[in-house]
Amino acid sequence: MFEIEQALSYTKDLRKQPDAVRNCQTAFPRMMTDLQVDPVNGPKTEKMRGTSNLYRYRIGVYRVLYSVEATVRKVFLQAFGHR
């Protein structure tokens, strides 16, 4: 299992979103579970081109950008925004 950490930029991006997005009861717990189990090859995960460890996770029309440190088994949530 990977540990998930939220960057300050991710938290700020999430606060800027409408209440309907922030309070989505099904998407965020599912995302956290998916990223804890397999952040690299998950069902809604794609690697960002031109980077070594940056990925994106799709939640409808929104994207979560995150990096993975496999050696320490951590996922760092970097940004959240509309596609």
N, CA, C and O of each residue as an XYZ file, in Angstrom:
332
protein
N       0.843     -1.190      0.000
C       0.000      0.000      0.000
C       0.880      1.244      0.000
O       1.911      1.299      0.671
N       0.456      2.223     -0.756
C       1.160      3.491     -0.823
C       0.519      4.481      0.145
O      -0.691      4.453      0.365
N       1.331      5.341      0.710
C       0.844      6.411      1.571
C       0.575      7.636      0.700
O       1.342      7.921     -0.221
N      -0.506      8.361      0.981
C      -0.876      9.530      0.183
C      -0.652     10.795      0.990
O      -1.081     10.908      2.138
N       0.039     11.757      0.354
C       0.262     13.070      0.957
C      -0.267     14.132      0.017
O      -0.110     14.032     -1.200
N      -0.892     15.146      0.582
C      -1.459     16.234     -0.211
C      -0.570     17.469     -0.107
O      -0.261     17.936      0.989
N      -0.167     17.986     -1.258
C       0.613     19.216     -1.287
C      -0.311     20.399     -1.008
O      -1.524     20.305     -1.196
N       0.257     21.489     -0.566
C      -0.514     22.695     -0.290
C      -1.215     23.193     -1.552
O      -2.343     23.681     -1.485
N      -0.551     23.072     -2.698
C      -1.150     23.508     -3.963
C      -2.401     22.698     -4.295
O      -3.370     23.248     -4.820
N      -2.392     21.393     -3.994
C      -3.558     20.543     -4.224
C      -4.725     20.993     -3.345
O      -5.859     21.098     -3.811
N      -4.436     21.256     -2.078
C      -5.475     21.690     -1.144
C      -6.081     23.022     -1.576
O      -7.295     23.210     -1.495
N      -5.236     23.945     -2.035
C      -5.728     25.248     -2.504
C      -6.594     25.085     -3.747
O      -7.650     25.707     -3.855
N      -6.148     24.244     -4.693
C      -6.931     23.992     -5.913
C      -8.288     23.399     -5.568
O      -9.298     23.768     -6.167
N      -8.317     22.495     -4.620
C      -9.560     21.836     -4.233
C     -10.520     22.829     -3.579
O     -11.730     22.760     -3.798
N      -9.986     23.749     -2.779
C     -10.837     24.760     -2.131
C     -11.475     25.719     -3.130
O     -12.542     26.270     -2.857
N     -10.841     25.927     -4.281
C     -11.355     26.846     -5.301
C     -12.529     26.255     -6.084
O     -13.256     26.986     -6.757
N     -12.715     24.945     -6.002
C     -13.755     24.272     -6.786
C     -15.130     24.468     -6.161
O     -15.237     24.745     -4.966
N     -16.196     24.325     -6.973
C     -17.561     24.430     -6.436
C     -17.830     23.358     -5.386
O     -17.173     22.317     -5.365
N     -18.795     23.622     -4.520
C     -19.133     22.684     -3.444
C     -19.503     21.306     -3.970
O     -19.183     20.299     -3.339
N     -20.172     21.246     -5.117
C     -20.585     19.954     -5.669
C     -19.379     19.070     -5.954
O     -19.460     17.851     -5.803
N     -18.275     19.659     -6.360
C     -17.066     18.889     -6.648
C     -16.371     18.501     -5.358
O     -15.971     17.348     -5.196
N     -16.221     19.431     -4.450
C     -15.505     19.171     -3.194
C     -16.204     18.130     -2.339
O     -15.547     17.381     -1.616
N     -17.526     18.072     -2.411
C     -18.286     17.186     -1.543
C     -18.719     15.888     -2.224
O     -19.614     15.199     -1.735
N     -18.096     15.559     -3.333
C     -18.440     14.325     -4.041
C     -18.091     13.134     -3.156
O     -16.919     12.898     -2.858
N     -19.088     12.400     -2.744
C     -18.905     11.336     -1.755
C     -18.376     10.030     -2.340
O     -17.880      9.178     -1.602
N     -18.476      9.865     -3.652
C     -18.044      8.594     -4.224
C     -16.697      8.680     -4.922
O     -15.920      7.727     -4.863
N     -16.401      9.782     -5.576
C     -15.190      9.854     -6.402
C     -13.909      9.932     -5.588
O     -12.940      9.248     -5.919
N     -13.868     10.732     -4.548
C     -12.621     10.916     -3.815
C     -12.205      9.687     -3.000
O     -11.031      9.319     -3.036
N     -13.107      9.045     -2.275
C     -12.675      7.810     -1.582
C     -12.209      6.726     -2.555
O     -11.263      5.992     -2.269
N     -12.873      6.633     -3.696
C     -12.473      5.643     -4.695
C     -11.088      5.977     -5.253
O     -10.261      5.088     -5.453
N     -10.842      7.278     -5.505
C      -9.537      7.700     -6.005
C      -8.449      7.357     -4.994
O      -7.398      6.834     -5.361
N      -8.700      7.650     -3.731
C      -7.706      7.374     -2.693
C      -7.399      5.879     -2.626
O      -6.238      5.489     -2.500
N      -8.425      5.048     -2.710
C      -8.228      3.600     -2.686
C      -7.429      3.138     -3.899
O      -6.495      2.347     -3.767
N      -7.800      3.635     -5.090
C      -7.081      3.258     -6.306
C      -5.613      3.642     -6.229
O      -4.744      2.860     -6.613
N      -5.331      4.845     -5.733
C      -3.950      5.311     -5.671
C      -3.145      4.582     -4.593
O      -1.940      4.385     -4.752
N      -3.785      4.188     -3.517
C      -3.070      3.443     -2.482
C      -2.681      2.057     -2.964
O      -1.610      1.555     -2.624
N      -3.539      1.443     -3.748
C      -3.287      0.078     -4.212
C      -2.270      0.060     -5.353
O      -1.263     -0.644     -5.273
N      -2.525      0.830     -6.416
C      -1.622      0.839     -7.578
C      -1.673      2.207     -8.253
O      -2.508      2.423     -9.131
N      -0.805      3.127     -7.865
C      -0.862      4.475     -8.426
C      -0.320      4.585     -9.846
O      -0.563      5.586    -10.520
N       0.395      3.593    -10.301
C       1.023      3.676    -11.620
C       0.159      3.047    -12.709
O       0.082      3.583    -13.815
N      -0.484      1.931    -12.420
C      -1.263      1.200    -13.427
C      -2.738      1.130    -13.086
O      -3.399      0.153    -13.437
N      -3.270      2.128    -12.419
C      -4.665      2.129    -12.016
C      -5.609      2.286    -13.194
O      -5.170      2.582    -14.305
N      -6.918      2.086    -12.960
C      -7.898      2.111    -14.043
C      -8.091      3.478    -14.685
O      -8.393      3.547    -15.877
N      -7.930      4.554    -13.950
C      -8.146      5.898    -14.494
C      -6.862      6.712    -14.471
O      -6.898      7.939    -14.381
N      -5.735      6.030    -14.553
C      -4.431      6.656    -14.409
C      -3.699      6.685    -15.737
O      -3.718      5.708    -16.485
N      -3.051      7.812    -16.032
C      -2.202      7.926    -17.209
C      -0.927      8.651    -16.833
O      -0.946      9.580    -16.025
N       0.180      8.227    -17.417
C       1.457      8.886    -17.174
C       1.519     10.154    -18.030
O       1.097     10.153    -19.187
N       2.039     11.216    -17.459
C       2.198     12.467    -18.199
C       3.424     12.341    -19.099
O       4.471     11.853    -18.673
N       3.285     12.781    -20.334
C       4.395     12.693    -21.283
C       5.501     13.666    -20.899
O       5.244     14.767    -20.412
N       6.725     13.239    -21.127
C       7.871     14.100    -20.891
C       8.289     14.228    -19.438
O       9.136     15.059    -19.110
N       7.712     13.423    -18.567
C       8.086     13.466    -17.152
C       8.482     12.068    -16.706
O       8.116     11.074    -17.332
N       9.230     12.007    -15.621
C       9.673     10.696    -15.167
C       8.710     10.057    -14.171
O       8.572      8.834    -14.148
N       8.038     10.871    -13.341
C       7.172     10.262    -12.328
C       5.896     11.056    -12.067
O       5.383     11.034    -10.949
N       5.377     11.752    -13.065
C       4.154     12.537    -12.902
C       3.004     11.833    -13.627
O       3.137     11.427    -14.782
N       1.875     11.697    -12.929
C       0.712     10.993    -13.460
C      -0.534     11.841    -13.278
O      -0.531     12.822    -12.535
N      -1.604     11.448    -13.970
C      -2.896     12.113    -13.776
C      -3.964     11.056    -13.549
O      -3.917      9.960    -14.109
N      -4.934     11.419    -12.707
C      -6.060     10.544    -12.402
C      -7.313     11.283    -12.828
O      -7.482     12.457    -12.497
N      -8.196     10.610    -13.560
C      -9.393     11.234    -14.106
C     -10.587     11.024    -13.183
O     -10.889      9.907    -12.765
N     -11.260     12.144    -12.876
C     -12.539     12.112    -12.156
C     -13.508     12.938    -12.993
O     -13.626     14.147    -12.798
N     -14.197     12.293    -13.920
C     -15.098     13.020    -14.816
C     -14.321     14.003    -15.673
O     -13.402     13.607    -16.390
N     -14.682     15.297    -15.607
C     -13.972     16.318    -16.370
C     -12.837     16.943    -15.571
O     -12.195     17.884    -16.039
N     -12.587     16.436    -14.386
C     -11.521     16.946    -13.523
C     -10.334     15.998    -13.538
O     -10.478     14.804    -13.798
N      -9.149     16.552    -13.252
C      -7.925     15.755    -13.207
C      -7.178     16.043    -11.915
O      -7.153     17.173    -11.426
N      -6.574     15.002    -11.377
C      -5.683     15.124    -10.227
C      -4.287     14.775    -10.734
O      -4.066     13.688    -11.267
N      -3.352     15.701    -10.566
C      -1.971     15.450    -10.938
C      -1.214     15.019     -9.690
O      -1.360     15.616     -8.624
N      -0.412     13.985     -9.836
C       0.325     13.475     -8.683
C       1.643     12.860     -9.126
O       1.812     12.474    -10.283
N       2.565     12.777     -8.188
C       3.837     12.121     -8.445
C       3.954     10.908     -7.533
O       3.328     10.839     -6.475
N       4.761      9.964     -7.963
C       4.931      8.708     -7.226
C       6.403      8.526     -6.892
O       7.266      8.617     -7.765
N       6.680      8.270     -5.631
C       8.025      7.900     -5.173
C       7.956      6.429     -4.754
O       7.588      6.115     -3.622
N       8.308      5.552     -5.660
C       8.152      4.115     -5.435
C       9.092      3.598     -4.350
O       8.756      2.642     -3.651
N      10.256      4.209     -4.201
C      11.214      3.712     -3.214
C      10.708      3.885     -1.784
O      10.971      3.042     -0.926
N       9.979      4.977     -1.524
C       9.435      5.212     -0.178
C       7.938      4.918     -0.118
O       7.301      5.107      0.918
N       7.377      4.448     -1.250
C       5.961      4.066     -1.357
C       5.034      5.197     -0.943
O       4.178      5.038     -0.073
N       5.230      6.373     -1.604
C       4.385      7.536     -1.337
C       3.850      8.115     -2.634
O       4.513      8.099     -3.671
N       2.623      8.631     -2.543
C       1.984      9.343     -3.640
C       1.781     10.780     -3.167
O       1.201     11.006     -2.105
N       2.252     11.747     -3.945
C       2.127     13.154     -3.595
C       1.112     13.803     -4.529
O       1.388     13.977     -5.716
N      -0.055     14.161     -4.008
C      -1.080     14.852     -4.807
C      -0.618     16.278     -5.017
O      -0.396     17.004     -4.048
N      -0.466     16.699     -6.279
C       0.114     17.999     -6.611
C      -0.911     19.059     -6.979
O      -0.820     20.198     -6.520
N      -1.895     18.689     -7.815
C      -2.833     19.699     -8.325
C      -4.172     19.042     -8.642
O      -4.260     17.837     -8.880
N      -5.214     19.878     -8.636
C      -6.569     19.427     -8.968
C      -7.204     20.521     -9.806
O      -7.116     21.698     -9.458
N      -7.849     20.144    -10.915
C      -8.482     21.166    -11.723
C      -9.336     20.602    -12.823
O      -9.337     19.401    -13.095
N     -10.071     21.508    -13.453
C     -10.912     21.164    -14.597
C     -10.025     20.912    -15.791
O      -9.011     21.586    -15.975
N     -10.395     19.963    -16.586
C      -9.607     19.595    -17.755
C      -9.534     20.768    -18.681
O      -8.912     20.681    -19.740
